[in-house]
């Protein structure tokens, strides 16, 4: 592959396909393509994060680095019609697929924005949850900057949840997020992945 999925305009030759996946008891259909992350199936890390989500009806959620949309689409199902999900990715091809997949699955409480980090969001938003399966291949400096911005976009009491391979820097990321938030816990482990969770204090 000439480039990886953390790029605005993938050069990989198109190879579109459709598959179905069961996420939190619902069956979803996903259109994917070459040049996006995990194009053949929902990856194990994203599945673990989705299975761990404690979202409630009415929550405002950000899926940061959404790819073709499985985490954000599953989150939209969990927060219901009174909640809302924003999905962001730098990869334009991934964002187009995510928009298609929102339509394919009849999701009304969700929208996709193309952007590098949180810059594309409407100003002033504060989230109950920010969810991310971050682009580790982009490097620690990029990932840590994205997640720092994500943490600062939380409401007081809001939480950031990140899935990462244990062997790709999970412990160092947990330490970094712990310094940022005061505490960071590992709330799930499976298949070589960890889900990290840190929350913004209710009172500062």
C-alpha positions in Angstrom: 0.0 0.0 0.0 1.4 3.4 -1.0 -0.1 5.2 2.0 -1.9 4.4 5.2 -5.4 5.2 6.2 -4.3 8.4 8.2 -4.2 10.5 5.0 -6.8 12.9 3.5 -6.8 11.4 0.0 -5.9 7.7 -0.1 -4.3 6.7 -3.4 -5.1 3.0 -3.1 -7.1 1.6 -6.0 -10.8 1.2 -5.1 -11.9 -2.2 -3.9 -15.4 -1.7 -2.6 -17.2 -4.4 -0.7 -20.1 -4.8 1.7 -20.3 -6.9 4.9 -22.6 -7.2 7.8 -21.7 -7.2 11.5 -23.6 -7.7 14.7 -22.8 -4.9 17.2 -24.5 -4.7 20.6 -27.3 -7.0 19.5 -28.1 -5.2 16.2 -27.0 -6.2 12.7 -25.5 -3.5 10.6 -24.4 -3.4 6.9 -21.1 -1.7 6.1 -19.8 -0.5 2.7 -16.0 -0.4 2.8 -13.1 0.2 0.4 -9.4 0.1 0.0 -7.5 2.9 1.7 -9.5 2.8 4.9 -8.8 1.0 8.2 -9.9 -2.7 8.6 -11.9 -2.8 5.3 -12.8 -6.5 5.5 -14.5 -6.6 8.9 -15.0 -4.6 12.0 -11.6 -5.0 13.8 -11.3 -6.6 17.2 -10.3 -3.3 18.9 -13.4 -1.5 17.7 -15.6 -4.4 18.7 -14.2 -4.4 22.2 -14.7 -0.7 22.5 -18.3 -1.0 21.2 -19.0 -3.8 23.6 -17.7 -1.7 26.5 -19.7 1.5 25.8 -21.8 2.6 28.8 -23.7 5.2 26.7 -27.1 6.5 27.8 -30.1 7.9 25.9 -29.6 11.5 25.2 -25.8 11.6 25.3 -23.8 13.7 23.0 -20.9 11.7 21.5 -17.9 12.2 19.3 -16.3 9.4 17.4 -12.8 10.7 16.7 -11.1 8.9 13.8 -14.4 7.3 12.7 -13.2 5.4 9.6 -16.2 4.0 7.7 -18.3 4.4 10.9 -18.8 1.2 13.0 -18.1 2.8 16.4 -20.2 6.0 15.7 -23.0 4.1 14.1 -23.2 1.7 17.1 -23.0 4.6 19.5 -26.0 6.3 17.7 -28.0 3.2 18.3 -27.2 3.3 22.0 -27.9 7.0 22.6 -31.2 6.9 20.8 -33.2 9.6 19.1 -32.7 12.1 22.0 -28.9 11.7 21.6 -26.5 12.7 18.8 -23.2 11.5 17.4 -20.6 13.5 15.5 -18.0 11.5 13.5 -14.7 12.9 12.3 -11.9 11.5 10.2 -9.1 13.1 8.2 -9.6 10.4 5.5 -12.1 11.8 2.9 -12.7 8.3 1.5 -13.5 7.0 4.9 -15.9 9.8 5.6 -17.8 9.3 2.3 -18.2 5.6 3.3 -19.3 6.6 6.8 -22.0 8.8 5.3 -23.1 5.9 3.0 -23.2 3.6 6.0 -25.3 6.0 8.1 -27.9 6.0 5.2 -27.6 2.2 4.7 -28.5 1.6 8.3 -31.2 4.2 8.6 -29.3 6.3 11.2 -30.8 9.8 11.7 -29.0 11.1 14.8 -25.5 11.2 13.4 -23.4 13.2 11.1 -19.9 12.9 9.5 -17.3 15.7 9.2 -14.0 15.6 7.4 -11.3 17.1 9.4 -7.9 16.8 11.0 -8.8 16.6 14.7 -11.6 18.6 16.2 -11.3 21.7 14.0 -14.3 20.7 11.8 -16.7 20.7 14.7 -19.2 23.4 15.3 -17.7 25.8 17.9 -18.6 25.4 21.6 -19.6 21.7 21.6 -19.0 19.8 24.8 -19.4 16.0 24.8 -20.6 13.5 27.2 -18.3 10.9 25.5 -15.4 11.0 23.1 -14.6 7.6 21.6 -11.5 6.7 19.6 -9.7 3.8 18.0 -6.8 6.2 17.2 -4.5 6.1 14.2 -1.4 4.6 15.9 0.5 4.5 12.7 0.4 8.2 12.6 2.8 8.3 15.5 2.7 9.2 19.2 2.9 12.9 18.8 -0.2 13.0 16.5 -2.2 10.6 18.6 -1.4 12.3 21.9 -2.3 15.7 20.4 -5.7 14.4 19.1 -6.6 12.8 22.4 -5.5 15.9 24.4 -7.9 18.0 22.3 -10.6 15.3 22.7 -10.2 15.4 26.5 -10.6 19.2 26.6 -13.8 19.0 24.5 -15.5 17.0 27.3 -18.2 18.4 29.5 -17.4 18.3 33.2 -18.0 14.7 34.1 -17.6 13.6 30.5 -15.4 10.7 29.6 -12.8 9.8 26.9 -12.6 6.1 25.9 -9.8 4.8 23.8 -9.0 1.3 22.5 -5.3 0.5 21.8 -3.3 -2.7 21.3 -1.5 -3.6 24.5 1.8 -3.9 22.6 1.4 -0.6 20.8 1.9 1.7 23.8 -1.2 1.1 25.9 0.7 1.5 29.2 2.4 4.7 28.2 -0.9 6.2 26.8 -2.7 5.3 30.0 0.1 7.1 32.0 -0.2 10.1 29.7 -4.0 10.3 30.0 -3.7 9.7 33.8 -1.6 12.8 34.0 -4.0 14.8 31.9 -7.1 13.8 33.7 -5.8 12.8 37.1 -6.8 9.2 36.6 -7.0 6.7 33.7 -8.3 3.2 34.1 -8.2 0.1 31.9 -11.8 -1.0 31.8 -11.6 -3.9 29.4 -9.0 -6.3 27.9 -9.4 -8.8 25.1 -7.4 -10.2 22.2 -4.4 -8.1 22.8 -6.4 -4.8 23.2 -7.2 -2.6 26.1 -9.9 0.0 26.5 -8.8 3.0 28.5 -11.2 5.5 30.2 -10.5 8.8 31.7 -13.0 11.5 32.8 -13.0 15.2 33.2 -13.7 16.2 36.9 -17.1 17.5 37.7 -15.5 20.4 39.5 -12.1 21.9 38.8 
